[in-house]
């Protein structure tokens, strides 16, 4: 998980969890066109914030690389590869913010979604891979390829375009499923 995601965790989980915990959801549902509209608006704003922050951090990093390379007199890096990596990080951050909003709607708590989103990639997926390694004919590598954050990491760090696309598709599909589940929970809540 990129360290940038940890900083944006509060912004991603806050709008839904605070609203549901403090009872402000009734006001939101009265003023918005529908509960569905309110949820998807929070998702779009969160994804846009995630993409904006990651794009700005990538610009700063690429600018720093350019200045450092010019100051040391070395040849410039392959900018097209850096732009591709920045675009993959933007997509990852948009999905991350959707996962944050969805987890908040599903768990309806302030601390719960943060703990789940911090512990699932580091402990949960490792535990699942280890347990799957004990099953005959299934290795931990086969299972790890299909776990959400492992696929997201492969999207960010893959050496081939095929691996990056496959990891990205898995991460996007899992994000979409989580967003639909979060939407269903959000529109059914009584406030």
Number of C-alpha atoms within 10 A of each C-alpha: 16 11 7 14 20 15 10 20 20 18 17 30 28 21 20 27 27 16 19 21 13 10 13 13 22 15 11 16 17 10 11 13 10 12 21 15 14 19 24 16 13 18 25 14 15 27 25 16 18 27 23 15 17 23 17 13 14 19 14 12 14 17 12 12 14 16 13 13 14 12 9 8 9 10 9 12 12 8 11 9 10 14 14 13 18 22 17 19 24 22 21 28 27 24 26 28 29 27 27 33 31 32 26 27 27 22 15 22 19 19 14 16 26 19 10 15 19 16 12 14 17 13 11 15 19 16 14 14 19 16 14 18 17 11 10 7 8 13 15 17 12 13 17 19 18 17 20 21 23 21 25 28 20 21 27 24 15 17 10 10 11 11 16 20 17 18 25 23 15 21 25 20 13 19 22 16 13 19 24 14 15 23 22 17 17 23 17 10 14 9 16
